[in-house]
Amino acid sequence: MKNKLIWVASIALLWGCQKENLESPENQEVQRVTPLKEVKAAGTIGSGVMMQAFYWNVPSGGNWWNTVKSKVSSWSNVGFDAIWLPPANKALNGASSMGYDPYDYYDFGNFNQKGSTETRFGSKSELKSLINTAHNNNLSVIADIVINHNSGGDSEFNIFTNSNTYTDYSGASGLFNRTAYDFHPNDYHSNDSGIFGGFADMCHHKAYVQDWLWKRSNSVAKYYKNEMGFDGWRFDYVKGFEPWVVKEWKKAVGGFTVGELWDGNAATLDWWAGAANASAFDFACYYKMRDAFEGNNLNALNGDMLWKRGASKAVTFVANHDTDEIINGKLLAYAYILTHEGYPTVFYRDYEDWLDKNKMNNLIWIHNNKASGSTSVLHVDNDEYVAQRNGNPGLVVYINNSNSWKERWVPVKWRGKRIKDFTGNSNWEPVTQSNGWVKIQAPPKSYSVWSQK
């Protein structure tokens, strides 16, 4: 965890220092947040912000790939560097499935099976066109990989259960056909780390499964990378199999890799990320933000989070297709992850439908242009949270969860420099004192982000 900045000063010395003659918040006209003209070009995954480019039950009808394609240029322009797509292969329910019940890993909407040719999202050619368009706009594309379980297999007699099971997977692609030998129980062992519902549970210890998932020249991993053009991987439900599976996949094809280990314990997330040689979604951060912003106690932000243990391993988020519990304080939560360490993810519906896109774009710009270096917490209590990013140029974020304006003197890294709030929520432009102390403010139920002018 990054060291907190500790400042010891007597009250007499503090108030004896010369201070700026700053207007009271009641007399100020709060500026509107306007998009900043500068845009940092998207780079490698992790240098900007990830867009989760779907939500649960996006419109069916095979138009989703084209919908996303129409937005990638604007997303790139405001500072996103990658898009995460839903599972792209044909699943149990064909044109109505969200893809988390995979059937044929090589059918991207080009085989007539499971009641349709196209997937819910579109055709293979439309997906490839989306990926190419994203690349042309300097956006990487992350595939959602579901390899814990399968669904939609035909019935066959299973010698390991002495009964019929739905474990006969002979898809129209003719590739990676699977039988009871490839699921649990089998002749290798009866189970692995975990099962998901009543789905057929794939056995990653079987050589045949490993060959088809990542070892062969036309394995699922290599087909996704070389034929489809995916750049990175989001692994679904990694509690269901050992982390070495993710590590071996990444070793075979490279690329940015993040796992969905749905666990609020930062130590567990840290362990998994190390064992898998991958990043993990920072559920510890998510639950601390939920407690802070929905529970009206910002002290929760002092809790343990993955990004505090290793920022390069942490993918932070405020909502996703599975969980959306931060409601009233959602914009404040985005102000938190977009000013702090870790690789932040923005949920499609928050950006496109529910929140102020202008304010979101402003925070993305701040993330890409100001948020660098280690983090020091300058102050935290029930209602107020102030933290500094210590890099160049760095920033100070002030989150106010109360119903009134707040002002606070804080010690910052700039000495004798004029600073401003780059959100436009405050029009103060104070000069920091020679010892670094400065008075900043934040509006009710809002935030400000300060940096050298």
Backbone torsions as a table, in degrees:
resi	resn	phi	psi	omega
1	MET	NA	140.9	-178.3
2	LYS	-67.1	145.5	178.7
3	ASN	-68.9	136.6	174.5
4	LYS	-78.3	147.1	175.2
5	LEU	-75.0	125.8	179.5
6	ILE	-110.5	125.4	-177.6
7	TRP	-125.0	123.0	179.5
8	VAL	-114.2	120.3	178.6
9	ALA	-149.7	141.1	179.3
10	SER	-74.8	156.6	179.4
11	ILE	-63.3	-40.2	-178.8
12	ALA	-63.4	-44.3	180.0
13	LEU	-65.1	-41.3	-178.5
14	LEU	-60.7	-50.5	-176.1
15	TRP	-81.8	-8.3	174.5
16	GLY	-82.0	-16.7	179.0
17	CYS	-71.1	148.1	177.4
18	GLN	-70.5	133.3	-176.3
19	LYS	-118.7	158.7	175.7
20	GLU	-67.6	143.9	173.8
21	ASN	-84.8	86.4	-172.5
22	LEU	-97.4	143.1	177.7
23	GLU	-65.0	150.7	173.3
24	SER	-73.5	149.9	-176.4
25	PRO	-61.2	-27.7	-177.7
26	GLU	-66.5	-26.3	-177.3
27	ASN	-95.0	3.7	-176.7
28	GLN	-95.3	149.7	169.5
29	GLU	-98.1	115.4	-177.3
30	VAL	-73.3	127.2	-178.8
31	GLN	-71.0	147.9	172.2
32	ARG	-73.2	148.6	176.7
33	VAL	-80.5	121.0	178.6
34	THR	-118.4	149.0	179.6
35	PRO	-61.4	136.9	177.0
36	LEU	-82.4	139.7	-170.9
37	LYS	-70.5	-35.1	-179.2
38	GLU	-69.0	142.1	176.6
39	VAL	-135.0	124.8	176.3
40	LYS	-79.2	124.1	-177.6
41	ALA	-62.1	141.4	178.2
42	ALA	-65.3	143.5	179.6
43	GLY	-126.5	-140.9	179.2
44	THR	-67.6	157.9	-179.2
45	ILE	-56.7	129.2	-180.0
46	GLY	105.5	-11.3	179.6
47	SER	-87.2	-19.0	179.2
48	GLY	-123.1	-123.9	-177.3
49	VAL	-133.8	141.3	178.1
50	MET	-91.7	138.8	171.8
51	MET	-101.7	121.5	168.5
52	GLN	-79.5	102.7	-166.3
53	ALA	-88.7	42.3	176.0
54	PHE	-170.0	170.3	172.7
55	TYR	-145.2	171.7	-175.9
56	TRP	-66.9	132.5	-179.7
57	ASN	58.9	50.7	168.6
58	VAL	-57.7	159.0	-177.3
59	PRO	-53.1	133.0	175.8
60	SER	-80.3	178.6	179.6
61	GLY	110.9	-0.6	174.6
62	GLY	79.2	23.5	-177.6
63	ASN	-110.8	-0.3	-172.0
64	TRP	-66.2	-40.5	178.6
65	TRP	-58.8	-39.6	179.3
66	ASN	-70.8	-34.0	176.7
67	THR	-61.9	-47.3	179.7
68	VAL	-65.3	-40.8	179.6
69	LYS	-56.6	-36.4	-178.1
70	SER	-70.4	-13.7	-175.3
71	LYS	-106.8	-12.8	-170.2
72	VAL	-64.7	-33.1	179.7
73	SER	-63.9	-47.3	179.9
74	SER	-67.2	-36.7	178.0
75	TRP	-63.8	-42.7	178.1
76	SER	-62.8	-40.6	-177.2
77	ASN	-63.5	-29.8	-178.7
78	VAL	-93.0	-3.3	171.8
79	GLY	118.0	6.6	170.9
80	PHE	-71.2	146.0	178.9
81	ASP	-117.7	-8.7	-179.4
82	ALA	-155.8	152.7	172.5
83	ILE	-122.2	138.1	177.5
84	TRP	-104.5	120.8	-177.5
85	LEU	-99.7	155.6	176.1
86	PRO	-70.1	167.0	179.3
87	PRO	-54.3	125.9	-166.3
88	ALA	-95.7	-11.5	-174.1
89	ASN	-89.4	163.3	-179.2
90	LYS	-63.9	135.8	-177.3
91	ALA	-123.7	-177.6	-173.0
92	LEU	-50.1	-47.9	-172.4
93	ASN	-97.5	20.7	172.1
94	GLY	54.0	-119.0	-173.3
95	ALA	-71.8	-9.0	-179.9
96	SER	-105.8	-8.6	-174.4
97	SER	-80.7	144.5	173.2
98	MET	-83.9	0.9	171.5
99	GLY	95.9	-5.3	-177.3
100	TYR	-85.7	9.5	173.8
101	ASP	-124.4	65.8	-167.4
102	PRO	-66.1	143.6	178.5
103	TYR	-118.0	-61.9	-177.6
104	ASP	-120.2	110.3	-174.9
105	TYR	-68.6	-13.5	-176.9
106	TYR	-108.2	8.5	177.0
107	ASP	-106.1	105.5	-179.3
108	PHE	-103.5	24.2	-177.3
109	GLY	105.1	29.3	-177.8
110	ASN	-126.6	4.3	175.6
111	PHE	-126.8	141.1	179.0
112	ASN	-85.5	95.1	177.9
113	GLN	-154.5	159.9	-175.9
114	LYS	56.3	34.4	172.2
115	GLY	87.7	1.6	-179.6
116	SER	-161.2	163.5	169.9
117	THR	-91.7	-56.0	178.2
118	GLU	-73.5	155.1	169.5
119	THR	-81.0	-180.0	175.6
120	ARG	-55.1	-30.3	-171.0
121	PHE	-94.0	-18.8	-179.7
122	GLY	141.6	-157.4	-176.3
123	SER	-102.5	169.4	177.0
124	LYS	-61.9	-42.7	-178.9
125	SER	-64.6	-35.7	178.3
126	GLU	-69.5	-37.2	177.0
127	LEU	-64.8	-45.1	179.4
128	LYS	-63.6	-36.5	177.6
129	SER	-65.1	-40.1	176.4
130	LEU	-62.0	-47.3	-178.6
131	ILE	-61.8	-43.1	178.4
132	ASN	-62.9	-41.5	179.5
133	THR	-65.3	-40.1	176.7
134	ALA	-61.1	-45.8	179.1
135	HIS	-62.2	-39.6	178.2
136	ASN	-65.2	-20.9	177.1
137	ASN	-103.6	20.2	174.7
138	ASN	63.1	31.6	175.4
139	LEU	-110.6	132.6	171.8
140	SER	-83.0	159.7	-176.5
141	VAL	-125.7	124.7	-177.0
142	ILE	-105.2	127.1	179.6
143	ALA	-90.7	141.0	173.3
144	ASP	-86.7	116.6	-174.4
145	ILE	-106.1	118.8	-179.5
146	VAL	-115.6	98.9	-176.7
147	ILE	-125.0	5.3	175.1
148	ASN	-72.3	-40.5	-171.5
149	HIS	-141.9	160.3	176.4
150	ASN	-128.7	164.2	177.6
151	SER	-151.0	150.1	176.8
152	GLY	100.8	5.2	179.1
153	GLY	-67.7	156.6	176.1
154	ASP	-81.5	161.6	-180.0
155	SER	-75.6	139.3	175.8
156	GLU	-147.7	158.0	176.2
157	PHE	-75.8	128.4	-175.7
158	ASN	-108.0	112.7	-176.7
159	ILE	-68.9	-18.0	-177.6
160	PHE	-85.0	-21.1	177.2
161	THR	-112.9	-9.0	-176.7
162	ASN	56.6	39.3	179.3
163	SER	-157.5	172.4	176.3
164	ASN	-82.9	134.8	176.0
165	THR	-132.2	157.4	-178.6
166	TYR	-89.0	71.9	-173.7
167	THR	-125.9	14.3	178.0
168	ASP	-97.2	102.7	-178.6
169	TYR	-110.2	97.9	178.2
170	SER	-123.4	77.3	-174.1
171	GLY	-71.9	165.1	-177.8
172	ALA	-65.1	-23.8	179.5
173	SER	-68.5	-23.9	-177.9
174	GLY	75.8	8.6	-176.7
175	LEU	-115.0	142.0	179.6
176	PHE	53.6	51.7	171.6
177	ASN	-68.4	144.7	-173.8
178	ARG	-134.0	149.8	179.5
179	THR	-133.3	-174.6	-179.1
180	ALA	-57.8	-25.7	179.4
181	TYR	-65.2	-19.0	-174.9
182	ASP	-100.8	2.2	179.7
183	PHE	-124.7	172.2	178.5
184	HIS	-96.2	142.1	-5.9
185	PRO	-78.4	160.8	178.4
186	ASN	-151.3	-167.1	-176.8
187	ASP	-77.9	-3.9	177.0
188	TYR	-94.2	-54.0	175.3
189	HIS	-161.8	171.9	-173.4
190	SER	-88.4	-22.0	-178.3
191	ASN	-164.2	169.3	173.9
192	ASP	-124.7	-144.8	-171.5
193	SER	-63.7	-34.1	-177.0
194	GLY	-176.7	156.7	176.9
195	ILE	-114.0	161.1	179.1
196	PHE	-119.7	109.6	179.8
197	GLY	56.9	-139.9	179.3
198	GLY	-102.2	15.9	-177.8
199	PHE	-71.6	154.6	173.9
200	ALA	-63.0	125.9	-171.8
201	ASP	-98.7	112.7	-174.0
202	MET	-70.6	142.5	179.4
203	CYS	-101.3	107.9	-176.9
204	HIS	-81.4	-5.5	177.4
205	HIS	-81.4	-16.5	-179.2
206	LYS	-74.2	132.9	-178.3
207	ALA	-59.5	-37.7	-179.9
208	TYR	-62.4	-42.1	179.4
209	VAL	-65.8	-44.9	178.6
210	GLN	-61.2	-42.9	179.2
211	ASP	-56.5	-46.4	-175.6
212	TRP	-78.7	-28.0	-179.3
213	LEU	-77.9	-42.5	-176.2
214	TRP	-144.8	-14.0	-171.6
215	LYS	-88.2	-42.4	-175.6
216	ARG	-65.5	159.7	177.6
217	SER	-65.9	-25.4	176.0
218	ASN	-114.3	32.3	177.1
219	SER	-62.9	166.5	178.2
220	VAL	-56.7	-48.7	-178.2
221	ALA	-58.9	-46.9	-176.1
222	LYS	-74.2	-30.1	175.8
223	TYR	-68.5	-43.6	177.7
224	TYR	-60.4	-40.0	-177.5
225	LYS	-78.2	-51.9	-169.8
226	ASN	-84.3	-36.3	-179.3
227	GLU	-89.7	-45.2	-176.0
228	MET	-88.9	-29.0	175.7
229	GLY	95.4	15.9	178.3
230	PHE	-67.9	148.0	-175.9
231	ASP	-107.1	-20.2	-175.6
232	GLY	-156.2	178.1	-167.6
233	TRP	-138.8	132.5	170.2
234	ARG	-113.6	113.5	-176.3
235	PHE	-90.5	124.0	-179.6
236	ASP	-80.2	142.3	171.2
237	TYR	44.8	61.6	-178.0
238	VAL	-75.4	-5.7	171.9
239	LYS	-65.4	-17.6	-174.9
240	GLY	-84.2	-6.5	179.3
241	PHE	-154.6	165.0	-173.1
242	GLU	-73.5	151.9	-177.9
243	PRO	-63.9	-20.8	179.3
244	TRP	-63.5	-24.5	178.3
245	VAL	-63.2	-46.8	177.8
246	VAL	-64.2	-41.2	180.0
247	LYS	-60.7	-42.9	-179.8
248	GLU	-68.3	-40.6	176.1
249	TRP	-57.5	-49.2	-178.7
250	LYS	-64.1	-37.2	178.6
251	LYS	-62.6	-33.6	-176.9
252	ALA	-76.4	-36.2	-171.9
253	VAL	-128.8	-5.5	-179.6
254	GLY	67.5	-162.1	176.6
255	GLY	92.1	155.2	176.2
256	PHE	-58.9	136.2	-175.0
257	THR	-137.4	129.9	178.2
258	VAL	-137.4	141.3	-179.1
259	GLY	-112.0	146.2	174.3
260	GLU	-92.9	85.5	173.0
261	LEU	-99.2	96.5	-173.4
262	TRP	-76.6	86.9	-176.1
263	ASP	-153.3	129.7	-177.6
264	GLY	-85.2	3.3	-179.5
265	ASN	-89.7	115.2	-176.2
266	ALA	-62.8	-35.3	179.9
267	ALA	-65.6	-38.8	177.9
268	THR	-65.6	-42.9	177.4
269	LEU	-61.5	-42.5	-179.6
270	ASP	-63.6	-43.2	177.9
271	TRP	-60.5	-48.4	-176.8
272	TRP	-62.6	-45.5	-178.5
273	ALA	-59.1	-39.3	177.7
274	GLY	-67.6	-43.1	-178.4
275	ALA	-68.7	-32.6	-177.8
276	ALA	-91.2	-8.1	-173.6
277	ASN	53.6	49.3	-174.2
278	ALA	-146.9	171.9	170.2
279	SER	-87.2	168.2	176.4
280	ALA	-138.7	147.0	172.8
281	PHE	-65.5	132.9	-172.5
282	ASP	-85.0	76.9	178.1
283	PHE	-65.8	-27.8	176.5
284	ALA	-62.2	-44.2	176.6
285	CYS	-63.6	-43.2	-179.4
286	TYR	-57.7	-48.0	-177.3
287	TYR	-70.9	-32.8	175.3
288	LYS	-67.3	-38.5	176.5
289	MET	-66.0	-39.8	177.1
290	ARG	-59.0	-46.1	179.5
291	ASP	-64.5	-36.8	-177.5
292	ALA	-71.6	-51.2	-170.8
293	PHE	-88.4	-31.9	176.3
294	GLU	-90.1	-27.0	178.3
295	GLY	-91.6	0.7	177.0
296	ASN	54.6	46.6	175.3
297	ASN	-149.2	95.6	-176.0
298	LEU	-69.9	-8.6	174.5
299	ASN	-59.5	-22.3	179.0
300	ALA	-61.4	-23.7	-179.8
301	LEU	-69.8	-9.7	174.4
302	ASN	-78.7	-7.8	-175.1
303	GLY	-70.9	170.7	-178.7
304	ASP	-72.2	134.8	179.3
305	MET	-140.6	157.4	-179.7
306	LEU	-62.8	-40.9	-177.2
307	TRP	-62.5	-27.4	178.1
308	LYS	-74.6	-25.9	178.3
309	ARG	-85.1	-32.6	-179.6
310	GLY	-171.2	96.6	-173.1
311	ALA	-61.0	-32.4	-178.0
312	SER	-68.9	-15.3	179.8
313	LYS	-94.1	-13.0	-167.2
314	ALA	-99.5	126.8	169.5
315	VAL	-109.3	110.3	-175.2
316	THR	-91.5	154.0	-177.1
317	PHE	-157.7	159.0	179.2
318	VAL	-109.5	-30.0	179.1
319	ALA	-157.7	158.4	171.3
320	ASN	-150.3	-171.4	-175.3
321	HIS	-69.2	-15.6	-178.8
322	ASP	-100.3	-34.2	-173.1
323	THR	-140.8	134.5	-177.2
324	ASP	-150.3	75.0	-172.9
325	GLU	-104.8	-11.5	178.3
326	ILE	-93.5	105.3	-171.7
327	ILE	-109.7	-66.5	-174.7
328	ASN	-67.3	-34.6	-177.9
329	GLY	-102.7	27.1	-172.2
330	LYS	-64.2	-44.4	-179.4
331	LEU	-66.0	-34.8	175.9
332	LEU	-65.8	-36.2	177.2
333	ALA	-65.4	-39.6	175.8
334	TYR	-65.9	-36.7	175.8
335	ALA	-61.3	-33.4	178.3
336	TYR	-68.9	-55.1	-173.8
337	ILE	-71.3	-26.4	-178.0
338	LEU	-85.4	-3.5	173.4
339	THR	-114.1	-8.5	-176.7
340	HIS	-106.0	175.2	-179.5
341	GLU	-71.2	163.7	-174.2
342	GLY	103.5	170.3	-179.5
343	TYR	-102.0	106.5	-173.4
344	PRO	-79.9	145.0	177.6
345	THR	-117.2	137.1	177.0
346	VAL	-109.1	132.1	-179.6
347	PHE	-81.7	133.3	-174.5
348	TYR	-48.7	-49.9	-174.1
349	ARG	-68.5	-33.7	176.1
350	ASP	-62.4	-43.3	-175.8
351	TYR	-76.4	-46.8	-171.9
352	GLU	-87.9	-25.2	-169.5
353	ASP	-123.6	-39.0	-162.6
354	TRP	-107.8	-34.2	-176.7
355	LEU	-106.0	170.0	179.0
356	ASP	-72.0	108.0	-176.3
357	LYS	-62.2	-34.2	178.4
358	ASN	-60.3	-44.9	178.8
359	LYS	-69.3	-35.7	177.8
360	MET	-65.5	-43.3	178.4
361	ASN	-61.6	-38.8	178.3
362	ASN	-62.4	-44.0	179.2
363	LEU	-66.5	-36.7	176.9
364	ILE	-64.1	-42.3	177.0
365	TRP	-60.7	-45.0	178.8
366	ILE	-59.4	-44.4	178.7
367	HIS	-57.7	-46.7	-173.5
368	ASN	-77.0	-20.7	-173.0
369	ASN	-116.5	-17.8	-175.2
370	LYS	-124.6	-30.3	-170.5
371	ALA	-84.4	97.5	178.9
372	SER	-145.9	156.7	177.0
373	GLY	87.3	-179.2	-179.5
374	SER	-69.2	172.5	-176.6
375	THR	-118.2	134.2	173.0
376	SER	-122.6	125.8	175.3
377	VAL	-82.7	121.2	-176.8
378	LEU	-92.9	-31.1	178.8
379	HIS	-164.0	144.2	172.4
380	VAL	-151.8	137.1	170.3
381	ASP	-149.2	-165.5	-177.7
382	ASN	-56.1	-42.0	-170.4
383	ASP	-106.4	-21.7	-171.6
384	GLU	-125.4	142.9	176.6
385	TYR	-140.7	125.9	179.0
386	VAL	-130.5	128.1	179.2
387	ALA	-140.3	153.2	-179.3
388	GLN	-119.7	135.6	166.8
389	ARG	-93.4	127.2	-166.6
390	ASN	-93.9	7.9	-178.1
391	GLY	-83.9	-163.2	-178.9
392	ASN	-114.3	115.3	8.1
393	PRO	-84.4	-18.7	-179.4
394	GLY	78.1	176.1	-177.7
395	LEU	-160.5	166.8	168.6
396	VAL	-126.3	123.4	178.0
397	VAL	-105.3	135.6	-178.8
398	TYR	-123.9	110.3	-179.8
399	ILE	-105.3	128.5	-177.2
400	ASN	-120.2	110.5	-177.9
401	ASN	-98.3	9.8	-179.5
402	SER	-92.4	178.7	-178.8
403	ASN	-96.8	13.4	179.4
404	SER	-139.6	160.1	175.4
405	TRP	-58.2	147.2	176.3
406	LYS	-128.2	143.8	174.9
407	GLU	-128.1	147.9	-179.2
408	ARG	-156.1	136.3	170.5
409	TRP	-82.2	130.1	179.8
410	VAL	-138.4	152.0	175.7
411	PRO	-88.9	122.9	-176.5
412	VAL	-117.9	174.6	-174.2
413	LYS	-82.9	-13.7	-178.7
414	TRP	-90.1	137.3	-179.8
415	ARG	-116.1	120.3	178.3
416	GLY	60.9	36.0	-177.8
417	LYS	-119.5	145.3	174.9
418	ARG	-81.6	132.0	178.5
419	ILE	-121.5	162.9	178.3
420	LYS	-143.6	161.3	176.0
421	ASP	-88.0	112.6	-175.9
422	PHE	-80.1	1.1	171.8
423	THR	-88.5	-19.2	-174.4
424	GLY	80.8	3.2	179.1
425	ASN	-74.2	-19.0	173.5
426	SER	-132.2	140.5	177.8
427	ASN	-103.4	13.1	171.9
428	TRP	-66.3	145.4	172.5
429	GLU	-136.6	70.1	-175.2
430	PRO	-73.8	159.1	172.0
431	VAL	-101.9	127.0	-179.2
432	THR	-68.5	147.7	179.8
433	GLN	-73.1	168.3	-177.2
434	SER	-63.8	-22.9	177.2
435	ASN	-95.8	4.3	174.6
436	GLY	94.2	-7.1	180.0
437	TRP	-75.4	144.0	179.1
438	VAL	-154.7	151.0	178.2
439	LYS	-99.3	125.6	178.6
440	ILE	-125.1	170.5	-177.3
441	GLN	-144.1	163.6	175.7
442	ALA	-146.7	142.1	-179.8
443	PRO	-72.7	166.2	178.8
444	PRO	-63.7	139.9	179.2
445	LYS	49.3	43.0	-175.7
446	SER	-152.7	-158.1	-172.1
447	TYR	-157.6	163.0	170.1
448	SER	-138.8	154.8	-179.5
449	VAL	-134.7	116.8	-170.5
450	TRP	-107.8	141.0	174.6
451	SER	-155.9	167.7	-178.9
452	GLN	-62.5	136.1	-176.2
453	LYS	-71.7	NA	NA
